[in-house]
Amino acid sequence: MNCEKCGRSNPIGFRFCSGCGAPSAPPVTYSPPPVTQTNVIRQPSGGPTSIDFSWNRVMRFQGVITVGSVLVIVGLFLPWVSSYGFSFSGLSIHGFLWLSFLLMVAVLVLSVLEVLIPGFSESWPLRPVVAGIILFSALLILLGVVSMPGGFSWSIGPIWSLIVVISTALASLAPFVPSFAFLRLPISTSTMNANGFGGASSQAPPSAHGQIGSFCSSCGNAIDPSAQFCSSCGSPTK
């Protein structure tokens, strides 16, 4: 904006000219015309039941729980005991492993809903429930390993299930344990900047007159090195 008295270019919204110190003209107020009310058909807004998936917003512990619950379900069907060339599924010889299977299916469904539907976890205490279910399922799987019939050698099923269910249980504690904070970061951090996730940059915009050289001794406003007066309070700079 140019000063009406001396024509010097000043920053937008200046109160005093930085060249001659003349006060700026009062801004012209604009009154919008009255708006006539019309009948508007409102579209349903997105709520907790709307699916708005973005891979960048998926937390690492959510991805671990989703993938881990699938792997545990697969591990429960893998051979748990073997003898003389015969292998038996864990679900066929330990009835309580069926309960663990049902629990991990519930965890899988809940974790998928939390990832796909924004605000789903805020509607009820989802994460403490999921953490409790996974820990109880890990206890059932450990009980299945301990109660394996004697004389049978271990197969891939119990080792797979134990490793995955323990990892999944640790991931479920990420929202509550400070040392697991790294699991709360999004899987993709491409939208991160210096100020966090998708926030505004903390870097100040460049000055309209180039590099900022000094500050006004009266009001502290940043002033151009060539300015004779402060554009905020009108005090002489030299």
SULWOKA-V291415 format. One record per residue. RES is the residue in one small letter. SS is DSSP state (a for helix, b for strand, c for the rest). Layout:
BEGIN
((RES:SS) (RES:SS))
END
This chain:
BEGIN
((m:c) (n:b) (c:c) (e:c) (k:c) (c:c) (g:c) (r:c) (s:b) (n:c) (p:c) (i:c) (g:c) (f:c) (r:c) (f:b) (c:c) (s:c) (g:c) (c:c) (g:c) (a:c) (p:b) (s:c) (a:c) (p:c) (p:c) (v:c) (t:c) (y:c) (s:c) (p:c) (p:c) (p:c) (v:c) (t:c) (q:c) (t:c) (n:c) (v:c) (i:c) (r:c) (q:c) (p:c) (s:c) (g:c) (g:c) (p:c) (t:c) (s:c) (i:b) (d:c) (f:c) (s:c) (w:a) (n:a) (r:a) (v:c) (m:b) (r:a) (f:a) (q:a) (g:a) (v:a) (i:a) (t:a) (v:a) (g:a) (s:a) (v:a) (l:a) (v:a) (i:a) (v:a) (g:a) (l:a) (f:a) (l:c) (p:b) (w:b) (v:b) (s:b) (s:b) (y:c) (g:c) (f:b) (s:b) (f:b) (s:b) (g:a) (l:a) (s:a) (i:a) (h:c) (g:c) (f:a) (l:a) (w:a) (l:a) (s:a) (f:a) (l:a) (l:a) (m:a) (v:a) (a:a) (v:a) (l:a) (v:a) (l:a) (s:a) (v:a) (l:a) (e:a) (v:a) (l:a) (i:b) (p:c) (g:c) (f:c) (s:c) (e:c) (s:c) (w:c) (p:c) (l:a) (r:a) (p:a) (v:a) (v:a) (a:a) (g:a) (i:a) (i:a) (l:a) (f:a) (s:a) (a:a) (l:a) (l:a) (i:a) (l:a) (l:a) (g:a) (v:a) (v:a) (s:c) (m:c) (p:c) (g:c) (g:c) (f:c) (s:b) (w:b) (s:c) (i:a) (g:a) (p:a) (i:a) (w:a) (s:a) (l:a) (i:a) (v:a) (v:a) (i:a) (s:a) (t:a) (a:a) (l:a) (a:a) (s:a) (l:c) (a:c) (p:c) (f:c) (v:c) (p:a) (s:a) (f:a) (a:a) (f:a) (l:a) (r:a) (l:c) (p:b) (i:c) (s:c) (t:c) (s:c) (t:c) (m:b) (n:b) (a:c) (n:c) (g:b) (f:b) (g:c) (g:c) (a:c) (s:c) (s:c) (q:c) (a:c) (p:c) (p:c) (s:b) (a:c) (h:c) (g:b) (q:c) (i:c) (g:c) (s:b) (f:b) (c:c) (s:c) (s:c) (c:c) (g:c) (n:c) (a:b) (i:b) (d:c) (p:c) (s:c) (a:c) (q:c) (f:b) (c:c) (s:c) (s:c) (c:c) (g:c) (s:c) (p:b) (t:c) (k:c))
END
